[in-house]
Amino acid sequence: MIDQYQFKTLPFYNQASYIWAEGTYLATRQEDGHKINLYQLKDFFAEIWYHQSQEHIFKIRTFTSKKCLEAYLDLMVLD
């Protein structure tokens, strides 16, 4: 697996493909008419943002801060 800095050098759609292939899906949330899927990768998290009405990706955001996970806390079920 690559790290966050290597990931950011990938072309946009290669980033999405990498997330789908190597990431672990964690949750989906809604915000301002967008669907946002959260994935965990090697040492960072990634969000894939979709235009809900058109179902196409318009943004990929990466982060390492646990603070950014707060938006997902109510959505996750831990066994």
HUNORBEL-V58584 format. One record per residue. N is the residue number from 1. RES is the residue in three letters. BURIAL is I if it has 16 or more other C-alpha atoms within 10 Angstrom, else O. D_CENTER is the distance of its C-alpha to the mean C-alpha in whole Angstrom. Layout:
# HUNORBEL-V58584
n: [N:N]
res: [RES:RES]
burial: [BURIAL:BURIAL]
d_center: [D_CENTER:D_CENTER]
This chain:
# HUNORBEL-V58584
n: [1:2:3:4:5:6:7:8:9:10:11:12:13:14:15:16:17:18:19:20:21:22:23:24:25:26:27:28:29:30:31:32:33:34:35:36:37:38:39:40:41:42:43:44:45:46:47:48:49:50:51:52:53:54:55:56:57:58:59:60:61:62:63:64:65:66:67:68:69:70:71:72:73:74:75:76:77:78:79]
res: [MET:ILE:ASP:GLN:TYR:GLN:PHE:LYS:THR:LEU:PRO:PHE:TYR:ASN:GLN:ALA:SER:TYR:ILE:TRP:ALA:GLU:GLY:THR:TYR:LEU:ALA:THR:ARG:GLN:GLU:ASP:GLY:HIS:LYS:ILE:ASN:LEU:TYR:GLN:LEU:LYS:ASP:PHE:PHE:ALA:GLU:ILE:TRP:TYR:HIS:GLN:SER:GLN:GLU:HIS:ILE:PHE:LYS:ILE:ARG:THR:PHE:THR:SER:LYS:LYS:CYS:LEU:GLU:ALA:TYR:LEU:ASP:LEU:MET:VAL:LEU:ASP]
burial: [O:O:O:I:O:O:I:O:O:O:O:O:O:O:I:I:O:O:I:O:O:O:I:O:I:O:I:I:O:O:O:O:O:I:I:I:I:I:I:I:I:O:O:I:I:I:I:I:I:I:O:O:O:O:O:O:I:O:O:I:O:I:O:O:O:O:O:O:O:O:O:O:O:O:O:O:O:O:O]
d_center: [16:15:14:12:15:16:12:13:16:15:16:13:13:14:10:9:12:11:8:10:13:12:9:10:8:9:9:9:11:13:14:16:16:13:11:7:5:4:5:7:9:13:13:10:6:3:2:4:7:10:14:15:19:18:15:14:11:12:9:6:6:7:9:11:13:14:15:11:11:14:12:11:15:17:15:14:18:19:22]
